[in-house]
Amino acid sequence: MYDILTGLSLVEVSSFVASPTAGLYMAQFGADVIRVDQIGGGQDFHRWPVTRQNDSLSWENLNRAKRSLALDLTRPEGRDLLVELTRKVGNLVTNLPAKGFLAHDRLAEGRPDLVTVRIMGWPDGSVALDYTANAAVGYTALTGPVEDPRPVNHVLPAWDLLTGAYAAFAMLAAVRRRELTGEGGEVRLPLTDIAIGSAANLGRVAEVLYTGRDRERLGNAVFGTIGRDFVTRDGVRFMLVAINERQWQGLVKALGIADAIAAIEIERGVTFADDDGARFAHRDAIFAAIEHEVAQYDHADLATLFDVNGVVHGPYRTMMEAVEDPRLVTENPVFAITADNPSGFAYPAAGAFATLPGLERMVPAPAPRNGQHSEAILADVMGLSSGEIGKLIDQGIAGTDL
Amino acid sequence: MYDILTGLSLVEVSSFVASPTAGLYMAQFGADVIRVDQIGGGQDFHRWPVTRQNDSLSWENLNRAKRSLALDLTRPEGRDLLVELTRKVGNLVTNLPAKGFLAHDRLAEGRPDLVTVRIMGWPDGSVALDYTANAAVGYTALTGPVEDPRPVNHVLPAWDLLTGAYAAFAMLAAVRRRELTGEGGEVRLPLTDIAIGSAANLGRVAEVLYTGRDRERLGNAVFGTIGRDFVTRDGVRFMLVAINERQWQGLVKALGIADAIAAIEIERGVTFADDDGARFAHRDAIFAAIEHEVAQYDHADLATLFDVNGVVHGPYRTMMEAVEDPRLVTENPVFAITADNPSGFAYPAAGAFATLPGLERMVPAPAPRNGQHSEAILADVMGLSSGEIGKLIDQGIAGTDL
């Protein structure tokens, strides 16, 4: 956590990944993020992976540093409280339907300068999830082994994560606009627009329209440059990429393949210097030359040779191996052991991705227990008396963690 | 494009994907993004896909709505001009090395409240690219067909895209902090921290430490819920997900498998209602029941049935098919035909991902030609006279597109 967005508050009504990460990033920068959930937890409260006590290790990491207000959102009184809270706070991030009880126009009736950032599936309001959005835009057709034509979904919920980060950006942009102009408004972020928009930004839409055909599947090879996975003599599979001239020259030098490359240039009538595209077009021959040399080395020796020559490479790991890497987790200042998690399990948790040299990086705060801050929020933000709060709790409209 | 960040300026010195998308998102929201490149184009200027004239369809989409200043950055005079520009503008996004001539502390000597957002590979300054970061954190081990143990890289540069969006968020957060406190600073965003931090946020780090082992590979099945790819009678492969109770009930109803599900519950001694985890644990039997029913339908009929019952599903597409989808491209207001691209090729290009009801969405602006705005920037931002500018151009320190 950092104190960067101190003084900024927002209400988060959300589930799963995209919307919670938007709130998480802001909370990790010091914003007061009030996560409102159904009493007892919403639909993502026990999302796997879970502990033996059914505490979600996903939920408790996606919701760190937030405060929890638990309401009975199945009752009009609970929904009215949430509407009132949103109007008081003035900033909302949600993935609830655009036409539901958290419709922006309805909320804005009581708070004209409200900023709402709404994460959606399709723009028309129909549901899309990461895996279906991914299938819809064709990345699944390009991912996976060359020999196997079946589409492959990436396991990383990449569209959710991108949408969450972009939502945090859009929230700050809209808040800035309000500060300068006094105007609020709704920002809608459909997952499918972010998926196809990203494909367009990367030139993929223009590419298929220009070439009139789909790109071929490349397995683990990188399009348009020299990059692929290789296996060393001792059986270590690693990724190798030479995406600029310096990296390419370093690769040729490290493996001592200058003569082999020159021979390919003569045979094919091309020049590889300063031409990533030519290297990619003749990758069959270049890959064969690399493969031959790589197979002469054990991984440790090859890694040293590559490092000395500025070659970008890295072994494939499992998550188990990754969490034991000092650079990634055990000695990475982004991580700190946390023992105050709702699950009771103690482990290294991530703080903000960003590192700000000179600013104090605080230990990652735990996720709240459901309803942990209900009383405080109803008092401080809503201005309710202890009698009123007690009544809401007695009636089961608000819930606490006690 | 939208007018949301009007009045905000930043200098972008960057290449490839992550850093350019940060500038792109801000430019699409109306910020004045000054992209500074080597005269003739930097290392990503001809990144594939390219046209027959070697114009990059990737570059011209990642750099829309920016202005271009071309300098000879191999000469001290060119680098000094860039340093001076950065100090004048006060905001910098870059993926150049932390210790190079754009080191934050050096720049801040002439502009104490400078905000720098720096995208890095590893935190120690060594290079990591999307494909190597992905291999390092273990997502490649989980991606791909179950029967094939080889790691699979996702083709989407997901870590680059996430880093770019988070960088845009971090830039606005840091600018906000400066507006409130007067303090600038550097924000460092290593790709590997974002990759392992995301794994932690999703509960993956806690999971392997809790279970003591790696998660098994699931192919196109979704962890912890009911979701997988299936094939209809007429051979259409589609993705199906039922991530909440409503979707699960809709699926059971749509396929008429209530009896089959009840039989599984009795046989296994479990209850599936309100228990995503139990459904996932017994997915072998549930998937078999779904598979059996799905194979009785042609895709068109099944899609209608699913839609009526609120089931989340979608066919796998190629990019060629995606660009012909009215909801994604041809009738999507996010897209507009652009004919003023540097490549000369006319095609639908994406504007901002965000849609703001009530605000005008302008047609996506084209990417600049290299040096297109050099004279204007040197005059308006740097305050140079036409004589001084002419001299810089004559000496080859600044370049124009003429």
Interface residues (C-beta under 8 A of the other chain):
Chain A: I4 L5 G7 L8 S15 F16 V17 T21 L24 Y25 F29 Q43 H46 R47 W48 P49 V50 T51 N54 S56 L57 S58 W59 E60 N61 L62 H104 G121 W122 P123 D124 S126 V127 A128 L129 Y131 T132 A133 N134 A135 A136 V137 G138 Y139 T140 A141 L142 T143 G144 P145 D148 R150 P151 V152 N153 H154 V155 L156 P157 A158 L161 L162 A165 Y166 A168 F169 A170 L172 A173 A174 V175 R176 R177 L180 G185 E186 V187 R188 L189 P190 T192 D193 I194 I196 G197 S198 A199 A200 N201 L202 G203 R204 V205 A206 E207 V208 L209 Y210 T211 R213 D214 R215 L218 N220 V222 F223 G224 T225 G227 D229 R237 F238 M239 V241 I243 N244 E245 Q247 D276 G277 F280 D307 G310 V312 H313 G314 P315 Y316 R317 T318 M319 M320 E321 A322 V323 D325 R327 L328 V329 N332 V334 F335 S343 F345 Y347 P348 A349 A350 G351 F353 A354 T355 L356 P357 G358 L359
Chain B: I4 L5 G7 L8 F16 V17 T21 L24 Y25 F29 Q43 H46 R47 W48 P49 V50 T51 N54 S56 L57 S58 W59 E60 N61 L62 H104 G121 W122 P123 D124 S126 V127 A128 L129 Y131 T132 A133 N134 A135 A136 V137 G138 Y139 T140 A141 L142 T143 G144 P145 D148 R150 P151 V152 N153 H154 V155 L156 P157 A158 L161 L162 A165 Y166 A168 F169 A170 L172 A173 A174 V175 R176 R177 L180 G185 E186 V187 R188 L189 P190 T192 D193 I194 I196 G197 S198 A199 A200 N201 L202 G203 R204 V205 A206 E207 V208 L209 Y210 T211 R213 D214 R215 L218 G219 N220 V222 F223 G224 T225 G227 D229 R237 F238 M239 V241 I243 N244 E245 Q247 D276 G277 F280 D307 G310 V312 H313 G314 P315 Y316 R317 T318 M319 M320 E321 A322 V323 D325 R327 L328 V329 N332 V334 F335 S343 F345 Y347 P348 A349 A350 G351 F353 A354 T355 L356 P357 G358 L359
